[in-house]
Amino acid sequence: MTWQLQDAKNQFSRVVQKARTEGPQIVTLRGERAAVVLSAADYDVLRAGRPSLVDDLLAGPAWDDEVAEAIARRAKMPSRDVAL
């Protein structure tokens, strides 16, 4: 079902209930699709099997010793000149 934004705001609990029982509810703004309200179950299906941001970052290439040492050296150096 499609809802104009003002109607969706005024009847939000109904929009959510319909998302749970009938499927995704489309919200329009000035006649253009702006958002979709999904049930938690539908959202979980969409997210299933997809890695999180943390998983993506941890799955990056391994650092060799030279890169790890360069990062450790940089962490010990001030980021700017603080001499007065």
Rosetta constraint file for C-alpha pairs under 8 A:
AtomPair CA 1 CA 24 HARMONIC 7.55 0.50
AtomPair CA 1 CA 25 HARMONIC 5.26 0.50
AtomPair CA 1 CA 26 HARMONIC 6.20 0.50
AtomPair CA 2 CA 25 HARMONIC 6.00 0.50
AtomPair CA 2 CA 26 HARMONIC 4.63 0.50
AtomPair CA 2 CA 27 HARMONIC 5.81 0.50
AtomPair CA 2 CA 28 HARMONIC 7.13 0.50
AtomPair CA 3 CA 7 HARMONIC 6.21 0.50
AtomPair CA 3 CA 8 HARMONIC 5.70 0.50
AtomPair CA 3 CA 25 HARMONIC 7.30 0.50
AtomPair CA 3 CA 26 HARMONIC 6.05 0.50
AtomPair CA 3 CA 27 HARMONIC 4.76 0.50
AtomPair CA 3 CA 28 HARMONIC 6.13 0.50
AtomPair CA 4 CA 8 HARMONIC 6.13 0.50
AtomPair CA 4 CA 27 HARMONIC 5.63 0.50
AtomPair CA 4 CA 28 HARMONIC 4.90 0.50
AtomPair CA 4 CA 29 HARMONIC 6.31 0.50
AtomPair CA 4 CA 30 HARMONIC 7.89 0.50
AtomPair CA 4 CA 31 HARMONIC 7.58 0.50
AtomPair CA 5 CA 9 HARMONIC 6.12 0.50
AtomPair CA 5 CA 27 HARMONIC 5.71 0.50
AtomPair CA 5 CA 28 HARMONIC 5.63 0.50
AtomPair CA 5 CA 29 HARMONIC 5.68 0.50
AtomPair CA 6 CA 10 HARMONIC 6.23 0.50
AtomPair CA 7 CA 11 HARMONIC 5.99 0.50
AtomPair CA 7 CA 12 HARMONIC 7.99 0.50
AtomPair CA 8 CA 12 HARMONIC 5.22 0.50
AtomPair CA 8 CA 15 HARMONIC 6.37 0.50
AtomPair CA 8 CA 27 HARMONIC 6.90 0.50
AtomPair CA 11 CA 15 HARMONIC 6.31 0.50
AtomPair CA 12 CA 16 HARMONIC 6.18 0.50
AtomPair CA 13 CA 17 HARMONIC 6.14 0.50
AtomPair CA 14 CA 18 HARMONIC 6.08 0.50
AtomPair CA 15 CA 19 HARMONIC 6.16 0.50
AtomPair CA 15 CA 25 HARMONIC 6.80 0.50
AtomPair CA 15 CA 37 HARMONIC 7.54 0.50
AtomPair CA 16 CA 20 HARMONIC 6.31 0.50
AtomPair CA 16 CA 37 HARMONIC 6.99 0.50
AtomPair CA 16 CA 38 HARMONIC 7.67 0.50
AtomPair CA 16 CA 39 HARMONIC 7.17 0.50
AtomPair CA 17 CA 21 HARMONIC 6.28 0.50
AtomPair CA 18 CA 22 HARMONIC 5.21 0.50
AtomPair CA 18 CA 23 HARMONIC 6.72 0.50
AtomPair CA 18 CA 24 HARMONIC 7.91 0.50
AtomPair CA 18 CA 25 HARMONIC 7.28 0.50
AtomPair CA 19 CA 23 HARMONIC 4.58 0.50
AtomPair CA 19 CA 24 HARMONIC 5.01 0.50
AtomPair CA 19 CA 25 HARMONIC 5.68 0.50
AtomPair CA 19 CA 37 HARMONIC 6.43 0.50
AtomPair CA 19 CA 38 HARMONIC 5.53 0.50
AtomPair CA 19 CA 39 HARMONIC 5.29 0.50
AtomPair CA 20 CA 24 HARMONIC 7.97 0.50
AtomPair CA 20 CA 38 HARMONIC 7.34 0.50
AtomPair CA 20 CA 39 HARMONIC 4.85 0.50
AtomPair CA 20 CA 40 HARMONIC 7.80 0.50
AtomPair CA 20 CA 41 HARMONIC 8.00 0.50
AtomPair CA 23 CA 38 HARMONIC 6.84 0.50
AtomPair CA 23 CA 39 HARMONIC 7.13 0.50
AtomPair CA 23 CA 42 HARMONIC 7.82 0.50
AtomPair CA 24 CA 36 HARMONIC 6.30 0.50
AtomPair CA 24 CA 37 HARMONIC 5.61 0.50
AtomPair CA 24 CA 38 HARMONIC 4.80 0.50
AtomPair CA 24 CA 39 HARMONIC 7.08 0.50
AtomPair CA 25 CA 36 HARMONIC 5.50 0.50
AtomPair CA 25 CA 37 HARMONIC 5.06 0.50
AtomPair CA 25 CA 38 HARMONIC 6.70 0.50
AtomPair CA 26 CA 33 HARMONIC 6.80 0.50
AtomPair CA 26 CA 34 HARMONIC 7.65 0.50
AtomPair CA 26 CA 35 HARMONIC 6.00 0.50
AtomPair CA 26 CA 36 HARMONIC 4.52 0.50
AtomPair CA 26 CA 37 HARMONIC 6.44 0.50
AtomPair CA 27 CA 33 HARMONIC 6.07 0.50
AtomPair CA 27 CA 34 HARMONIC 5.77 0.50
AtomPair CA 27 CA 35 HARMONIC 5.10 0.50
AtomPair CA 27 CA 36 HARMONIC 5.89 0.50
AtomPair CA 27 CA 37 HARMONIC 7.55 0.50
AtomPair CA 28 CA 32 HARMONIC 5.11 0.50
AtomPair CA 28 CA 33 HARMONIC 4.37 0.50
AtomPair CA 28 CA 34 HARMONIC 5.02 0.50
AtomPair CA 28 CA 35 HARMONIC 6.84 0.50
AtomPair CA 29 CA 33 HARMONIC 6.40 0.50
AtomPair CA 29 CA 34 HARMONIC 5.77 0.50
AtomPair CA 38 CA 42 HARMONIC 6.02 0.50
AtomPair CA 38 CA 43 HARMONIC 6.21 0.50
AtomPair CA 39 CA 43 HARMONIC 6.27 0.50
AtomPair CA 40 CA 44 HARMONIC 6.08 0.50
AtomPair CA 41 CA 45 HARMONIC 6.35 0.50
AtomPair CA 42 CA 46 HARMONIC 6.43 0.50
AtomPair CA 43 CA 47 HARMONIC 6.28 0.50
AtomPair CA 44 CA 48 HARMONIC 5.91 0.50
AtomPair CA 51 CA 55 HARMONIC 5.56 0.50
AtomPair CA 51 CA 56 HARMONIC 6.37 0.50
AtomPair CA 52 CA 56 HARMONIC 6.31 0.50
AtomPair CA 53 CA 57 HARMONIC 6.20 0.50
AtomPair CA 54 CA 58 HARMONIC 6.10 0.50
AtomPair CA 55 CA 59 HARMONIC 6.05 0.50
AtomPair CA 56 CA 60 HARMONIC 6.72 0.50
AtomPair CA 63 CA 67 HARMONIC 5.92 0.50
AtomPair CA 63 CA 68 HARMONIC 6.21 0.50
AtomPair CA 64 CA 68 HARMONIC 6.41 0.50
AtomPair CA 65 CA 69 HARMONIC 6.09 0.50
AtomPair CA 66 CA 70 HARMONIC 6.23 0.50
AtomPair CA 67 CA 71 HARMONIC 6.26 0.50
AtomPair CA 68 CA 72 HARMONIC 6.21 0.50
AtomPair CA 69 CA 73 HARMONIC 6.13 0.50
AtomPair CA 70 CA 74 HARMONIC 6.16 0.50
AtomPair CA 71 CA 75 HARMONIC 6.14 0.50
AtomPair CA 72 CA 76 HARMONIC 6.66 0.50
AtomPair CA 73 CA 77 HARMONIC 6.73 0.50
AtomPair CA 78 CA 82 HARMONIC 7.93 0.50
